[in-house]
């Protein structure tokens, strides 16, 4: 099975051989719960997201990825941060791609739909913000969620 392995400041990490702009979306419902997926490629929990395809904007990619991974239709309402730390390498074992992080974290609002798993997500759940710390996730995702929860008036830039 193809896997995703995240490395941070790790001498065992392979050297980066690509950089692909991607988006992640934090969506909070009216009950204050955050839409989370359990990734099928590594079992970690994350907010929905993925690569920006040629010919689409970051907001179009964010809406598409959220729909594909969760079954939820959303709109984008803001920018939380941009993450480009060269110490964060993401290895995809299916093809040997070692990607340097380049992720735009957006804020969104759910419009419709029912949480539904996909090929990329084994579980999709609304999770109370008080329960997010209990979920297994990569340090980069924990950091992004912390930045969202701070509700800073300016975006985080790395």
Contact map, one row per residue, 1 for C-alpha under 8 A:
11100000000000000000000000000000000000001000000000000000000000000000000000000000000000000000010000000000000000000000000000000000000000000000000000000000000000
11110000000000000000000000000000000000001000000000000000000000000000000000000000000000000001110000000000000000000000000000000000000000000000000000000000000000
11111000000000000000000000000000000000001100000000000000000000000000000000000000000000000001110000000000000000000000000000000000000000000000000000000000000000
01111100000000000000000000000000000000001100000000000000000000000000000000000000000000000111100000000000000000000000000000000000000000000000000000000000000000
00111110000000000000000000000000000000000100000000000000000000000000000000000000000000000111100000000000000000000000000000000000000000000000000000000000000000
00011111000000000000000000000000000000000000000000000000000000000000000000000000000000011110000000000000000000000000000000000000000000000100000000000000000000
00001111110010000000000000000000000000000000000000000000000000000000000000000000000000111110000000000000000000000000000000000000000000000000000000000000000000
00000111110010000000000000000000000000000000000000000000000000000000000000000000000000111000000000000000000000000000000000000000000000000000000000000000000000
00000011111010000000000000000000000000000000000000000000000000000000000000000000000000110000000000000000000000000000000000000000000000000000000000000000000000
00000011111110000000000000000000000000000000000000000000000000000000000000000000000000100000000000000000000000000000000000000000000000000000000000000000000000
00000000111110000000000000000000000000000000000000000000000000000000000000000000000000000000000000000000000000000000000000000000000000000000000000000000000000
00000000011111000000000000000000000000000000000000000000000000000000000000000000000000000000000000000000000000000000000000000000000000000000000000000000000000
00000011111111100000000000000000000000000000000000000000000000000000000000000000000000001000000000000000000000000000000000000000000000000000000000000000000000
00000000000111110000000000000000000000000000000000000000000000000000000000000000000000001010000001000000000000000000000000000000000000000000000000000000000000
00000000000011111000000000000000000000000000000000000000000000000000000000000000000000001000000001000000000000000000000000000000000000000000000000000000000000
00000000000001111110000000000000000000000000000000000000000000000000000000000000000000001000000011110000000000000000000000000000000000000000000000000000000000
00000000000000111110000000000000000000000000000000000000000000000000000000000000000000000000000011110000000000000000000000000000000000000000000000000000000000
00000000000000011111000000000000000000000000000000000000000000000000000000000000000000000000000011110000000000000000000000000000000000000000000000000000000000
00000000000000011111100000000000000000000000000000000000000000000000000000000000000000000000000000111100000000000000000000000000000000000000000000000000000000
00000000000000000111110000000000000000000000000000110000000000000000000000000000000000000000000000111100000000000000000000000000000000000000000000000000000000
00000000000000000011111000000000000000000000000000110000000000000000000000000000000000000000000000000111000000000000000000000000000000000000000000000000000000
00000000000000000001111100000000000000000000000011110000010000000000000000000000000000000000000000000111000000000000000000000000000000000000000000000000000000
00000000000000000000111110000000000000000000000011110000010011000000000000000000000000000000000000000011110000000000000000000000000000000000000000000000000000
00000000000000000000011111000000000000000000001111000000000001000000000000000000000000000000000000000011110000000000000000000000000000000000000000000000000000
00000000000000000000001111100000000000000000001110000000000001000100000000000000000000000000000000000000111100000000000000000000000000000000000000000000000000
00000000000000000000000111110000011000000000001100000000000000000000000000000000000000000000000000000000111100000000000000000000000000000000000010010000000000
00000000000000000000000011111000011000000000000000000000000000000000000000000000000000000000000000000000001111000000000000000000000000000000000000000000000000
00000000000000000000000001111111111000000000000000000000000000000000000000000000000000000000000000000000000111000000000000000000000000000000000000000000000000
00000000000000000000000000111111111000000000000000000000000000000000000000000000000000000000000000000000000011000000000000000100000000000000000000000000000000
00000000000000000000000000011111100000000000000000000000000000000000000000000000000000000000000000000000000000000000000000000000000000000000000000000000000000
00000000000000000000000000011111100000000000000000000000000000000000000000000000000000000000000000000000000000000000000000000000000000000000000000000000000000
00000000000000000000000000011111110000000000000000000000000000000000000000000000000000000000000000000000000000000000000000000001100000000000000000000000000000
00000000000000000000000000011111111000000000000000000000000000000000000000000000000000000000000000000000000000000000000000000111100000000000000000000000000000
00000000000000000000000001111001111100000000000000000000000000000000000000000000000000000000000000000000000000000000000000000111100000000000000000000000000000
00000000000000000000000001111000111110000000001100000000000000000000000000000000000000000000000000000000000000000000000000011110000000000000000000000000000000
00000000000000000000000000000000011111000000111100000000000000000000000000000000000000000000000000000000000000000000000000011110000000000000000000000000000000
00000000000000000000000000000000001111100000111100000000000000000000110000000000000000000000000000000000000000000000100011111000000000000000000000000000000000
00000000000000000000000000000000000111110011110000000000000000000000000000000000000000000000000000000000000000000000000011110000000000000000000000000000000000
00000000000000000000000000000000000011111111110000000000000000000000000000000000000000000000000000000000000000000000000111100000000000000000000000000000000000
00000000000000000000000000000000000001111110000000000000000000000000000000000000000000000000000000000000000000000000001111000000000000000000000000000000000000
11110000000000000000000000000000000000111110000000000000000000000000000000000000000000000000000000000000000000000000000100000000000000000000000000000000000000
00111000000000000000000000000000000000111111000000000000000000000000000000000000000000000000000000000000000000000000000000000000000000000000000000000000000000
00000000000000000000000000000000000001111111100000000000000000000000000000000000000000000000000000000000000000000000000000000000000000010000000000000000000000
00000000000000000000000000000000000001100111110000000000000000000000000000000000000000000000000000000000000000000000000000000000000000111100000000000000000000
00000000000000000000000000000000000111100011111000000000000000000000000000000000000000000000000000000000000000000000000000000000000000111100000000000000000000
00000000000000000000000000000000000111100001111100000000000000000000000000000000000000000000000000000000000000000000000000000000000000001000100000000000000000
00000000000000000000000111000000001110000000111110000000000000000000000000000000000000000000000000000000000000000000000000000000000000000000100000000000000000
00000000000000000000000111000000001110000000011111000000000000001100110000000000000000000000000000000000000000000000000000000000000000000000000000000000000000
00000000000000000000011110000000000000000000001111100000000001001100100000000000000000000000000000000000000000000000000000000000000000000000000000000000000000
00000000000000000000011100000000000000000000000111110000000011001000000000000000000000000000000000000000000000000000000000000000000000000000000000000000000000
00000000000000000001111000000000000000000000000011111000000010000000000000000000000000000000000000000000000000000000000000000000000000000000000000000000000000
00000000000000000001111000000000000000000000000001111101110011000000000000000000000000000000000000000000000000000000000000000000000000000000000000000000000000
00000000000000000000000000000000000000000000000000111111000010000000000000000000000000000000000000000000000000000000000000000000000000000000000000000000000000
00000000000000000000000000000000000000000000000000011111000000000000000000000000000000000000000000000000000000000000000000000000000000000000000000000000000000
00000000000000000000000000000000000000000000000000001111100000000000000000000000000000000000000000000000000000000000000000000000000000000000000000000000000000
00000000000000000000000000000000000000000000000000011111110110000000000000000000000000000000000000000000000000000000000000000000000000000000000000000000000000
00000000000000000000000000000000000000000000000000010011111110000000000000000000000000000000000000000000000000000000000000000000000000000000000000000000000000
00000000000000000000011000000000000000000000000000010001111111000000000000000000000000000000000000000000000000000000000000000000000000000000000000000000000000
00000000000000000000000000000000000000000000000000000000111111100000000000010000000000000000000000000000000000000000000000000000000000000000000000000000000000
00000000000000000000000000000000000000000000000000000001111111110000000000000000000000000000000000000000000000000000000000000000000000000000000000000000000000
00000000000000000000001000000000000000000000000001111001111111111000000000000000000000000000000000000000000000000000000000000000000000000000000000000000000000
00000000000000000000001110000000000000000000000011010000011111111100000000010000000000000000000000000000010000000000000000000000000000000000000000000000000000
00000000000000000000000000000000000000000000000000000000001111111110000011110000000000000000000000000000000000000000000000000000000000000000000000000000000000
00000000000000000000000000000000000000000000000000000000000111111111000000000000000000000000000000000000000000000000000000000000000000000000000000000000000000
00000000000000000000000000000000000000000000000111000000000011111111100000000000000000000000000000000000000000000000000000000000000000000000000000000000000000
00000000000000000000000010000000000000000000000110000000000001111111111111000000000000000000000000000000000000000000000000000000000000000000000000000000000000
00000000000000000000000000000000000000000000000000000000000000111111111111000000000000000000000000000000000000000000000000000000000000000000000000000000000000
00000000000000000000000000000000000000000000000000000000000000011111111000000000000000000000000000000000000000000000010000000000000000000000000000000000000000
00000000000000000000000000000000000010000000000110000000000000001111111000000000000000000000000000000000000000000001111110000000000000000000000000000000000000
00000000000000000000000000000000000010000000000100000000000000000111111100000000000000000000000000000000000000000111110010010000000000000000000000000000000000
00000000000000000000000000000000000000000000000000000000000000000111111110000000000000000000000000000000000000001111100000000000000000000000000000000000000000
00000000000000000000000000000000000000000000000000000000000000000110011111000000000000000000000000000000000001111111000000000000000000000000000000000000000000
00000000000000000000000000000000000000000000000000000000000000100110001111100000000000000000000000000000000001111000000000000000000000000000000000000000000000
00000000000000000000000000000000000000000000000000000000000000100110000111110000000000000000000000000000000111110000000000000000000000000000000000000000000000
00000000000000000000000000000000000000000000000000000000000000100000000011111000000000000000000000000000000111100000000000000000000000000000000000000000000000
00000000000000000000000000000000000000000000000000000000001001100000000001111100000000000000000000000000011110000000000000000000000000000000000000000000000000
00000000000000000000000000000000000000000000000000000000000000000000000000111110000000000000000000000000011110000000000000000000000000000000000000000000000000
00000000000000000000000000000000000000000000000000000000000000000000000000011111000000000000000000000000011100000000000000000000000000000000000000000000000000
00000000000000000000000000000000000000000000000000000000000000000000000000001111100000000000000000000001111000000000000000000000000000000000000000000000001000
00000000000000000000000000000000000000000000000000000000000000000000000000000111110000000000000000000001111000000000000000000000000000000000000000110000011100
00000000000000000000000000000000000000000000000000000000000000000000000000000011111000000000000000000001110000000000000000000000000000000000000100100000001110
00000000000000000000000000000000000000000000000000000000000000000000000000000001111100000000000000000111100000000000000000000000000000000000000000000000001111
00000000000000000000000000000000000000000000000000000000000000000000000000000000111110000000000000001111100000000000000000000000000000000000000000000000000111
00000000000000000000000000000000000000000000000000000000000000000000000000000000011111000000000000011110000000000000000000000000000000000000000000000000000001
00000000000000000000000000000000000000000000000000000000000000000000000000000000001111110000000000011100000000000000000000000000000000000000000000000000000001
00000000000000000000000000000000000000000000000000000000000000000000000000000000000111111000000000011000000000000000000000000000000000000000000000000000000000
00000011110000000000000000000000000000000000000000000000000000000000000000000000000011111000000000010000000000000000000000000000000000000000000000000000000000
00000111100000000000000000000000000000000000000000000000000000000000000000000000000011111100000000011000000000000000000000000000000000000000000000000000000000
00000111000011110000000000000000000000000000000000000000000000000000000000000000000001111110000001111000000000000000000000000000000000000000000000000000000000
00011110000000000000000000000000000000000000000000000000000000000000000000000000000000011111000011111000000000000000000000000000000000000000000000000000000000
00011110000001000000000000000000000000000000000000000000000000000000000000000000000000001111100111100000000000000000000000000000000000000000000000000000000000
01111000000000000000000000000000000000000000000000000000000000000000000000000000000000000111111111000000000000000000000000000000000000000000000000000000000000
01111000000000000000000000000000000000000000000000000000000000000000000000000000000000000011111110000000000000000000000000000000000000000000000000000000000000
11100000000000000000000000000000000000000000000000000000000000000000000000000000000000000001111110000000000000000000000000000000000000000000000000000000000000
00000000000000000000000000000000000000000000000000000000000000000000000000000000000000000001111110000000000000000000000000000000000000000000000000000000000000
00000000000000000000000000000000000000000000000000000000000000000000000000000000000000000011111111000000000000000000000000000000000000000000000000000000000000
00000000000000011100000000000000000000000000000000000000000000000000000000000000000000000111111111100000000000000000000000000000000000000000000000000000000000
00000000000001111100000000000000000000000000000000000000000000000000000000000000000000001111000111110000000000000000000000000000000000000000000000000000000000
00000000000000011111000000000000000000000000000000000000000000000000000000000000000000001110000011111000000000000000000000000000000000000000000000000000000000
00000000000000011111000000000000000000000000000000000000000000000000000000000000000111111100000001111100000000000000000000000000000000000000000000000000000000
00000000000000000011000000000000000000000000000000000000000000000000000000000000001111011100000000111110000000000000000000000000000000000000000000000000000000
00000000000000000011110000000000000000000000000000000000000000000000000000000000011110000000000000011111000000000000000000000000000000000000000000000000000000
00000000000000000000111100000000000000000000000000000000000000000000000000000000011100000000000000001111100000000000000000000000000000000000000000000000000000
00000000000000000000111100000000000000000000000000000000000000000000000000000011111000000000000000000111110000000000000000000000000000000000000000000000000000
00000000000000000000001111000000000000000000000000000000000000000000000000000011111000000000000000000011111000000000000000000000000000000000000100000000000000
00000000000000000000001111000000000000000000000000000000000001000000000000011111100000000000000000000001111100000000000000000000000000000000000000000000000000
00000000000000000000000011100000000000000000000000000000000000000000000000011111000000000000000000000000111110000000000000000000000000000000000000000000000000
00000000000000000000000011110000000000000000000000000000000000000000000001111100000000000000000000000000011111000000000000000000000000000000000000000000000000
00000000000000000000000000111000000000000000000000000000000000000000000001111000000000000000000000000000001111100000000000000000000000000000000000000000000000
00000000000000000000000000111000000000000000000000000000000000000000000111100000000000000000000000000000000111110000000000000000000000000000000000000000000000
00000000000000000000000000000000000000000000000000000000000000000000000111100000000000000000000000000000000011111000000000000000000000000000000000000000000000
00000000000000000000000000000000000000000000000000000000000000000000000111000000000000000000000000000000000001111100000000000000000000000000000000000000000000
00000000000000000000000000000000000000000000000000000000000000000000001110000000000000000000000000000000000000111110000000000000000000000000000000000000000000
00000000000000000000000000000000000000000000000000000000000000000000011100000000000000000000000000000000000000011111000000000000000000000000000000000000000000
00000000000000000000000000000000000000000000000000000000000000000000011100000000000000000000000000000000000000001111100000011000000000000000000000000000000000
00000000000000000000000000000000000000000000000000000000000000000000111100000000000000000000000000000000000000000111110000110000000000000000000000000000000000
00000000000000000000000000000000000010000000000000000000000000000000111000000000000000000000000000000000000000000011111111110000000000000000000000000000000000
00000000000000000000000000000000000000000000000000000000000000000001110000000000000000000000000000000000000000000001111111000000000000000000000000000000000000
00000000000000000000000000000000000000010000000000000000000000000000100000000000000000000000000000000000000000000000111111000000000000000000000000000000000000
00000000000000000000000000000000000000111000000000000000000000000000100000000000000000000000000000000000000000000000111111000000000000000000000000000000000000
00000000000000000000000000000000000011110000000000000000000000000000110000000000000000000000000000000000000000000000111111110000000000000000000000000000000000
00000000000000000000000000000000000011110000000000000000000000000000000000000000000000000000000000000000000000000000111111110000000000000000000000000000000000
00000000000000000000000000000000000011100000000000000000000000000000000000000000000000000000000000000000000000000001100011111000000000000000000000000000000000
00000000000000000000000000000000001111000000000000000000000000000000010000000000000000000000000000000000000000000011100011111100000000000000000000000000000000
00000000000000000000000000000000001110000000000000000000000000000000000000000000000000000000000000000000000000000010000000111110000000000000000000000000000000
00000000000000000000000000001000111100000000000000000000000000000000000000000000000000000000000000000000000000000000000000011111000000000000000000000000000000
00000000000000000000000000000000111100000000000000000000000000000000000000000000000000000000000000000000000000000000000000001111101100000000000000000000000000
00000000000000000000000000000001110000000000000000000000000000000000000000000000000000000000000000000000000000000000000000000111111100000000000000000000000000
00000000000000000000000000000001110000000000000000000000000000000000000000000000000000000000000000000000000000000000000000000011111100000000000000000000000000
00000000000000000000000000000000000000000000000000000000000000000000000000000000000000000000000000000000000000000000000000000001111110000000000000000000000000
00000000000000000000000000000000000000000000000000000000000000000000000000000000000000000000000000000000000000000000000000000011111111100000000000000000000000
00000000000000000000000000000000000000000000000000000000000000000000000000000000000000000000000000000000000000000000000000000011111111100000000000000000000000
00000000000000000000000000000000000000000000000000000000000000000000000000000000000000000000000000000000000000000000000000000000011111110000010000000000000000
00000000000000000000000000000000000000000000000000000000000000000000000000000000000000000000000000000000000000000000000000000000001111110000000000000000000000
00000000000000000000000000000000000000000001100000000000000000000000000000000000000000000000000000000000000000000000000000000000001111111000000000000000000000
00000000000000000000000000000000000000000011100000000000000000000000000000000000000000000000000000000000000000000000000000000000000011111100000000000000000000
00000000000000000000000000000000000000000001110000000000000000000000000000000000000000000000000000000000000000000000000000000000000000111110110000000000000000
00000100000000000000000000000000000000000001100000000000000000000000000000000000000000000000000000000000000000000000000000000000000000011111110000000000000000
00000000000000000000000000000000000000000000000000000000000000000000000000000000000000000000000000000000000000000000000000000000000000001111111000000000000000
00000000000000000000000000000000000000000000000000000000000000000000000000000000000000000000000000000000000000000000000000000000000000000111111100000000000000
00000000000000000000000000000000000000000000011000000000000000000000000000000000000000000000000000000000000000000000000000000000000000001111111110000000000000
00000000000000000000000000000000000000000000000000000000000000000000000000000000000000000000000000000000000000000000000000000000000010001111111111000000000000
00000000000000000000000000000000000000000000000000000000000000000000000000000000000000000000000000000000000000000000000000000000000000000011111111100000000000
00000000000000000000000000000000000000000000000000000000000000000000000000000000100000000000000000000000100000000000000000000000000000000001111111110000000000
00000000000000000000000001000000000000000000000000000000000000000000000000000000000000000000000000000000000000000000000000000000000000000000111111111000000000
00000000000000000000000000000000000000000000000000000000000000000000000000000000000000000000000000000000000000000000000000000000000000000000011111111100000000
00000000000000000000000000000000000000000000000000000000000000000000000000000001100000000000000000000000000000000000000000000000000000000000001111111111000100
00000000000000000000000001000000000000000000000000000000000000000000000000000001000000000000000000000000000000000000000000000000000000000000000111111111000000
00000000000000000000000000000000000000000000000000000000000000000000000000000000000000000000000000000000000000000000000000000000000000000000000011111110000000
00000000000000000000000000000000000000000000000000000000000000000000000000000000000000000000000000000000000000000000000000000000000000000000000001111111000000
00000000000000000000000000000000000000000000000000000000000000000000000000000000000000000000000000000000000000000000000000000000000000000000000000111111100000
00000000000000000000000000000000000000000000000000000000000000000000000000000000000000000000000000000000000000000000000000000000000000000000000000110111111000
00000000000000000000000000000000000000000000000000000000000000000000000000000000000000000000000000000000000000000000000000000000000000000000000000000011111000
00000000000000000000000000000000000000000000000000000000000000000000000000000001000000000000000000000000000000000000000000000000000000000000000000000001111100
00000000000000000000000000000000000000000000000000000000000000000000000000000011110000000000000000000000000000000000000000000000000000000000000000000001111110
00000000000000000000000000000000000000000000000000000000000000000000000000000001111000000000000000000000000000000000000000000000000000000000000000100000011111
00000000000000000000000000000000000000000000000000000000000000000000000000000000111000000000000000000000000000000000000000000000000000000000000000000000001111
00000000000000000000000000000000000000000000000000000000000000000000000000000000011110000000000000000000000000000000000000000000000000000000000000000000000111
